[in-house]
Amino acid sequence: MTNVVLPERPSPLIESTVYFTVSEALSNAVKHSGADRVDITGSRVGDTLVVTVKDNGHGGADPARGTGLQGMVDRVAATGGKLLLASPAGGPTELRMEIPWTATASR
C-alpha cells in the first residue's frame, strides 16, 4: 500500500533523496526480510516531510552490519534530515525519514 499526500511537489533534492532511500528500503525488504507486504506513507507535517516504509518481514536490520543501511542514513543526513529505524528480531521493520521541507544539500 502506498499513501503519500503532499500539498505540493518537494524540491528535486528532497524528491531524489526520498526516491533513492525508498528504493533501497524496498530492495532490502525483498532481499533480506522475507516480507510479503510493504507499506509506504508520506506527508508534510509542519516544515518536515515524513516518509515511512514498513514491511512485515522478520526484522533484525542493523546499519552497523552493512553499508546499505548506513548509506541510507548518510543520504538523509545530507539534507539535514534524519532516518530512524525500528527493526526488532521477529519484525516488523519500520524506516522513518524526517526531512526538512526546505532542505538544501550539506555536501
C-alpha atoms as a printed R data frame, in Angstrom:
    type eleno elety resid chain resno      x       y      z
1   ATOM     1    CA   MET     A     1  0.000   0.000  0.000
2   ATOM     2    CA   THR     A     2  1.200   3.497 -0.776
3   ATOM     3    CA   ASN     A     3 -0.351   6.588  0.730
4   ATOM     4    CA   VAL     A     4  1.521   9.820  0.075
5   ATOM     5    CA   VAL     A     5 -0.351  13.101  0.387
6   ATOM     6    CA   LEU     A     6  1.608  16.307 -0.121
7   ATOM     7    CA   PRO     A     7  0.407  19.885 -0.588
8   ATOM     8    CA   GLU     A     8  2.913  20.391 -3.418
9   ATOM     9    CA   ARG     A     9  5.857  18.689 -5.034
10  ATOM    10    CA   PRO     A    10  9.035  18.872 -2.921
11  ATOM    11    CA   SER     A    11 12.353  20.203 -4.183
12  ATOM    12    CA   PRO     A    12 14.424  17.998 -6.507
13  ATOM    13    CA   LEU     A    13 16.876  17.351 -3.648
14  ATOM    14    CA   ILE     A    14 14.147  16.048 -1.360
15  ATOM    15    CA   GLU     A    15 12.470  14.121 -4.152
16  ATOM    16    CA   SER     A    16 15.668  12.311 -5.149
17  ATOM    17    CA   THR     A    17 16.605  11.600 -1.525
18  ATOM    18    CA   VAL     A    18 13.221  10.021 -0.853
19  ATOM    19    CA   TYR     A    19 13.239   8.127 -4.162
20  ATOM    20    CA   PHE     A    20 16.623   6.505 -3.618
21  ATOM    21    CA   THR     A    21 16.031   5.802  0.077
22  ATOM    22    CA   VAL     A    22 12.627   4.202 -0.531
23  ATOM    23    CA   SER     A    23 14.078   2.209 -3.451
24  ATOM    24    CA   GLU     A    24 16.840   0.851 -1.212
25  ATOM    25    CA   ALA     A    25 14.328   0.047  1.549
26  ATOM    26    CA   LEU     A    26 12.161  -1.881 -0.911
27  ATOM    27    CA   SER     A    27 15.182  -3.736 -2.232
28  ATOM    28    CA   ASN     A    28 16.246  -4.648  1.303
29  ATOM    29    CA   ALA     A    29 12.755  -5.881  2.147
30  ATOM    30    CA   VAL     A    30 12.748  -8.158 -0.903
31  ATOM    31    CA   LYS     A    31 16.320  -9.443 -0.455
32  ATOM    32    CA   HIS     A    32 16.628  -9.797  3.289
33  ATOM    33    CA   SER     A    33 13.421  -9.623  5.317
34  ATOM    34    CA   GLY     A    34 11.126 -12.295  3.931
35  ATOM    35    CA   ALA     A    35  8.390  -9.653  3.774
36  ATOM    36    CA   ASP     A    36  5.358 -10.137  1.583
37  ATOM    37    CA   ARG     A    37  3.945  -6.672  2.262
38  ATOM    38    CA   VAL     A    38  5.463  -3.199  2.350
39  ATOM    39    CA   ASP     A    39  3.516  -0.047  3.186
40  ATOM    40    CA   ILE     A    40  4.783   3.415  2.252
41  ATOM    41    CA   THR     A    41  3.287   6.580  3.695
42  ATOM    42    CA   GLY     A    42  4.290  10.183  3.325
43  ATOM    43    CA   SER     A    43  3.022  13.547  4.455
44  ATOM    44    CA   ARG     A    44  4.164  17.022  5.270
45  ATOM    45    CA   VAL     A    45  3.992  17.699  8.997
46  ATOM    46    CA   GLY     A    46  4.671  21.389  9.571
47  ATOM    47    CA   ASP     A    47  8.001  22.075  7.895
48  ATOM    48    CA   THR     A    48  9.006  18.401  7.744
49  ATOM    49    CA   LEU     A    49  8.428  15.711  5.156
50  ATOM    50    CA   VAL     A    50  7.793  12.419  6.942
51  ATOM    51    CA   VAL     A    51  8.019   9.212  4.912
52  ATOM    52    CA   THR     A    52  7.742   5.728  6.383
53  ATOM    53    CA   VAL     A    53  8.461   2.360  4.826
54  ATOM    54    CA   LYS     A    54  7.187  -0.560  6.897
55  ATOM    55    CA   ASP     A    55  7.448  -4.227  5.988
56  ATOM    56    CA   ASN     A    56  6.082  -7.343  7.648
57  ATOM    57    CA   GLY     A    57  9.370  -9.247  7.469
58  ATOM    58    CA   HIS     A    58 11.398 -10.898 10.203
59  ATOM    59    CA   GLY     A    59 13.268  -7.763 11.311
60  ATOM    60    CA   GLY     A    60 16.805  -7.583 12.590
61  ATOM    61    CA   ALA     A    61 18.007  -4.828 10.222
62  ATOM    62    CA   ASP     A    62 21.088  -3.096 11.659
63  ATOM    63    CA   PRO     A    63 23.031  -0.244  9.991
64  ATOM    64    CA   ALA     A    64 26.206  -1.419 11.748
65  ATOM    65    CA   ARG     A    65 26.142  -4.719  9.818
66  ATOM    66    CA   GLY     A    66 26.444  -3.333  6.320
67  ATOM    67    CA   THR     A    67 26.904  -0.340  4.087
68  ATOM    68    CA   GLY     A    68 23.399  -0.278  2.572
69  ATOM    69    CA   LEU     A    69 21.516   0.963  5.614
70  ATOM    70    CA   GLN     A    70 24.337   3.300  6.629
71  ATOM    71    CA   GLY     A    71 24.281   4.754  3.125
72  ATOM    72    CA   MET     A    72 20.583   5.497  3.571
73  ATOM    73    CA   VAL     A    73 21.275   7.200  6.914
74  ATOM    74    CA   ASP     A    74 24.018   9.284  5.287
75  ATOM    75    CA   ARG     A    75 21.863  10.222  2.282
76  ATOM    76    CA   VAL     A    76 19.069  11.550  4.501
77  ATOM    77    CA   ALA     A    77 21.529  13.275  6.860
78  ATOM    78    CA   ALA     A    78 22.990  15.179  3.894
79  ATOM    79    CA   THR     A    79 19.640  17.039  3.650
80  ATOM    80    CA   GLY     A    80 19.664  17.966  7.343
81  ATOM    81    CA   GLY     A    81 17.165  15.206  7.972
82  ATOM    82    CA   LYS     A    82 17.253  12.014  9.978
83  ATOM    83    CA   LEU     A    83 16.447   8.409  9.327
84  ATOM    84    CA   LEU     A    84 15.012   6.356 12.178
85  ATOM    85    CA   LEU     A    85 14.973   2.572 12.064
86  ATOM    86    CA   ALA     A    86 13.000   0.154 14.213
87  ATOM    87    CA   SER     A    87 13.647  -3.479 13.335
88  ATOM    88    CA   PRO     A    88 13.324  -5.815 16.301
89  ATOM    89    CA   ALA     A    89 14.084  -9.504 15.834
90  ATOM    90    CA   GLY     A    90 10.860 -11.093 14.646
91  ATOM    91    CA   GLY     A    91  9.831  -7.902 12.851
92  ATOM    92    CA   PRO     A    92  8.394  -5.787 11.569
93  ATOM    93    CA   THR     A    93 10.891  -3.267 10.206
94  ATOM    94    CA   GLU     A    94  9.932   0.399 10.006
95  ATOM    95    CA   LEU     A    95 12.135   3.020  8.442
96  ATOM    96    CA   ARG     A    96 11.122   6.656  9.005
97  ATOM    97    CA   MET     A    97 12.610   9.631  7.184
98  ATOM    98    CA   GLU     A    98 12.171  13.124  8.565
99  ATOM    99    CA   ILE     A    99 13.469  15.717  6.111
100 ATOM   100    CA   PRO     A   100 13.147  19.495  6.402
101 ATOM   101    CA   TRP     A   101 10.781  20.679  3.658
102 ATOM   102    CA   THR     A   102 13.273  23.412  2.756
103 ATOM   103    CA   ALA     A   103 16.267  21.051  2.763
104 ATOM   104    CA   THR     A   104 19.440  22.033  0.967
105 ATOM   105    CA   ALA     A   105 22.456  19.819  0.340
106 ATOM   106    CA   SER     A   106 25.024  19.923  3.113
107 ATOM   107    CA   ARG     A   107 27.788  18.440  0.961
